[in-house]
């Protein structure tokens, strides 16, 4: 069975005369990750950079891989047949830890996080602690038979929404996310607008663009203006911000690249466009990522590659103290070039001008 090396940065700021001390982890060949080009930690070394956790103030929590869609670019490999779902018992442990650790923000992901049967009680508990919630909503879930009150519930509870809309044209969206998704997405955004999302400051509605192929996103600012014009003129839709996110070459997207013979060139594109100024702003530095079982990871992408937090032994959130996180190394691999290419990429959009 083939393996891929995963490296951790040295405890000290690397220099050319003091090479990194690496820890190597084995990833089985069923886990899709680029095999060509330099390792990310080598490029950090060459640029005299180090990647470590700051003091975290946010939890990014995957509530399960169940989703009503099965998008081609999905790094989670989510879909309607997935059975991985976070239990209420696990949620209670997370709530207890978050309460003791004074976490101020929680970013809920999936799959479609709303399809977890405990989604609303979990959110209510977090809101009761004064935690700011972001929910990553695919918009079409608003029209699922058991979610007819979801849009109003979101508005009533002032949950920040980050909604996937990878393009403003029907052909591109349906090609990436499935037939009919564009029309449902437009109807969902119009519904959210009627409730005040995208208009009222307390009802933030951000849209997410990600490329439909093996290329980097265009400049976020100009793309946002295109979205505003096309969605406003054609459908009367308004929104708060556009977030441009680079597709990371792992799992389902990596399979598509491999099938089309593009994975090596795409990885080369990411490496060629490495931007050192993005490293300090990477989202992995400021959050703790959790899977549906409560295990901790450096980021959502490392979670999908089964790379434990800091490359150490498998741990659960309730096994760690928040004060021990700052300064710990962040585990990297070649997929990390996706977050540092061009203007950079994170769950909050670009990182650098």
Secondary structure as GFF3:
##gff-version 3
##sequence-region A 1 353
A	DSSP	beta_strand	7	8	.	.	.	ID=ss1
A	DSSP	alpha_helix	40	46	.	.	.	ID=ss2
A	DSSP	beta_strand	58	62	.	.	.	ID=ss3
A	DSSP	alpha_helix	88	101	.	.	.	ID=ss4
A	DSSP	beta_strand	105	109	.	.	.	ID=ss5
A	DSSP	three_ten_helix	113	115	.	.	.	ID=ss6
A	DSSP	alpha_helix	119	128	.	.	.	ID=ss7
A	DSSP	beta_strand	132	137	.	.	.	ID=ss8
A	DSSP	three_ten_helix	140	143	.	.	.	ID=ss9
A	DSSP	alpha_helix	150	157	.	.	.	ID=ss10
A	DSSP	beta_strand	160	164	.	.	.	ID=ss11
A	DSSP	alpha_helix	170	177	.	.	.	ID=ss12
A	DSSP	alpha_helix	181	194	.	.	.	ID=ss13
A	DSSP	beta_strand	205	210	.	.	.	ID=ss14
A	DSSP	alpha_helix	220	235	.	.	.	ID=ss15
A	DSSP	beta_strand	241	245	.	.	.	ID=ss16
A	DSSP	alpha_helix	251	259	.	.	.	ID=ss17
A	DSSP	alpha_helix	263	272	.	.	.	ID=ss18
A	DSSP	three_ten_helix	276	281	.	.	.	ID=ss19
A	DSSP	three_ten_helix	283	285	.	.	.	ID=ss20
A	DSSP	beta_strand	287	290	.	.	.	ID=ss21
A	DSSP	beta_strand	296	297	.	.	.	ID=ss22
A	DSSP	alpha_helix	300	304	.	.	.	ID=ss23
A	DSSP	three_ten_helix	309	311	.	.	.	ID=ss24
A	DSSP	three_ten_helix	317	319	.	.	.	ID=ss25
A	DSSP	three_ten_helix	322	324	.	.	.	ID=ss26
A	DSSP	beta_strand	331	332	.	.	.	ID=ss27
A	DSSP	three_ten_helix	334	336	.	.	.	ID=ss28
A	DSSP	alpha_helix	337	340	.	.	.	ID=ss29
###
